[in-house]
Amino acid sequence: MLASFFISLLLALPCQSLLILVPLYVYPDVSASAWSNVTNTIAANPQVQWQIIVNPNSGPGTYPPDANYVAGLAKLNSYANVATLGYVATNYTRIPYATLTAQIDVYARWATYTGANIAVDGIFFDEVLNTATSAVYTYYQRAADYAYAKIPSAVTPVIFNPGAVAPAQLFNYADTIVQYENAFSLYQDVTTINKFQAGYNDQTAIVIYNTPSTANIQSLVHSMVQQGIQSVYFGIDCCYHVFNGQLLSSLASAVRAG
């Protein structure tokens, strides 16, 4: 699965090395108007690859999602440079496996909806425990394997989010692991990157919130590209409910520049 994901990505975007990973947790509102800053930036930057995490109700909620989600998902899926991922919380392995699989089943069912293309391409597992134990490894391996098997996508990205440095073995089970999710004020550029699990930068995402308007996004993104980081996001709020068009455009421009 990992090999097929990266091969497909490279074939589709031969010049693009860094993805933008957007936690689009805000409700889309009527005609997906609350998502417009995101979708407008996607449309303006077709050479940038975007991974968009959708989260109707701390998971998929009921089937089908409401009309506003249907409109928003259909719009996201209309862009060739977007992969959508469904949000699944694991609560640090406290969520029973049966609950995880039930939520993945709902996301998989979105592909059968006939009114619009609302299918997701992959799964984003949040609240991932980064303790190096066999029980943790078994839990997340089973969860990832189920996602790969159930999501009807030619390319099924699976992302783990511990938000901190992850044990090396977890990288065997997912395409991407978020090794930093924290405030801009705590991010230290290459110093932070050098603390990550060695040898896995090409499977590492960095998610930064509370980004000030004075941030030098270009310089920070350039460092990430030089260090071989896979994906990035800079946001202005901690809960991913506000999406500033200027910041998104600056991020996309920085990613294009490399």
C-alpha positions, 0 to 999 in steps of 0.5 A: 500500500505504501509503495503504491501511494507514493508511486501514484503521487509521483506519477501525478505530480512529478515536480511536487515534493511537499503536500499540504495536509488540511484538518478541515474540521469546520462545518461547511455551512450552506453551499460549503461557504465555510470551506471557500477559502480552502477550495479557492486556494486549491483551485488557484494552485492545481500543481500543489497536492492537497490532503483534506481531512473531513470530520462531520461529527468526531468521525463520519456521523450518520449515513449519508452526511447532510446536504451541506457536507454532500456539497462540500465533499463533492466540490473537494472531490472535483479537484484532481489535486485533492485527496480526502480523508475521513477523521477517526479518533482512537483516544490513545487506543481506548476506542474499541476496535469494533468502533473504529471499524464501524466508523471506517465502514460508514466512510467506505459507504460514502462511495456508494452515494449516488447523488454526488461523488462524496467518497473519501480516499483514505483515513486519518487516525487521530489521538494516536498513542506513541508508546512503543509496546506490542499492544499499541502496535497491534491496535494500530496495525489492525486499524490501518489494515482495515482502512486499507482494505475497506476504503474503495480508493485506487490510492488509500492514504492512511495517516496516524496523528500522535502529534509527537515523535512516533516509534519507528515501528508505527511507520510500517503501518501508515503512509504518514505520521504527524510527528509535530502538532503544536503551536507556532511559538514552539516550532524551532525549524530544523531543530524540531525536525532533527528530533523526529524519528530518524529515517522517516522524514519522507513519511512525516507531517508537520501541523502548526497552529497559532501561526502569526501573520509575521511568520516567514512561511517560505523559509520554514517550508524551504527547510522542510523541503530540504529535510525531506518532510512529506506534508505540512499545514500552517493554521491560525487557530488551534482547533482548525475552524478558521481558514485564512485565505492569505495564509493558505495562499502563502503556504501554497506559494511556499510549497510551489517554490520549494 
